[in-house]
Structures are given as C-alpha cells and as structure tokens.
Amino acid sequence: MGEFDVTTQRRTQNVKSLTVLPAAEVLPALSDGGREKMLERLGRAAQKIAKKAEDSPIVQTLRSDIERLRNDLPLGGMDRYLAACYPDEVCALDYLSPDTLIAVSDGMRVFWSAARTTTGSSPRT
C-alpha cells in the first residue's frame, strides 16, 4: 500500500500502517457489555412496548430477534439495533486520527443526505 500522485498514477511513498474498519456496524460481541447487555436492552424495550400493545408486530419482531440472537443465529438488518448495542452515539469517523484522508464515492448523494440530516431539508442550489 502506498500514497500515489493522482495525475501520474505513480506511487510516491509507501504507507507504514493502514486502519481497516469493520464491514458491519453492529458487532455486539465487541460492544461495552457485549451481546448480553444488548439483549437486556432489547428485552426492556420489548417489555415497555408490550405494556401498551402486547400484540404489536414490533413486540413480536423484537422477541423473535432476541431469541435468534440468543441462539447465535444470523439476523439480517442488525443496524436497526444499533442503539441497543451502542447506547452512546459514535461513528467510524470517531476512531480515525484527525489527519486521516477520507475518499467518498457518490459525493453528491452523501452531500444531500448530510444536508437533510443536519438541517431537516435539502440545500438550495
């Protein structure tokens, strides 16, 4: 791995280290308290919702997903449980050093999404 000049496409120097981030955002085993703490949070959420509506599809989904996770079965869409796994909001950028260069593919899509997230509406062009 190395740095390169975009105009010549030639390597300018080698890179001494490289940080590779996980391919998945939700890794319960690596979170504070691990998988058991996440399951506990999900269980409390299911109980709270069940008090208002026991037959709610959300309660059924939560209970089903909790059971799958307890039995080490794969679960698609783990990102919906991000807050249960990581109660403190962080993102991958929080782990990078301040001088890290980040390349973004599909920059306009990211721009519009960030604008909607931060302001609640799309920016004017």
Secondary structure, DSSP 8 states (H G I E B T S, - for coil): -EEEETTTTEEEEE-S------S-S--GGGSTTHHHHHHHHHHHHHHHHHHH-TT-HHHHHHHHHHHHHHTT---S-GGGGHHHH-SS---GGGGS-TT-----SSHHHHHHHHHHHHHSS----
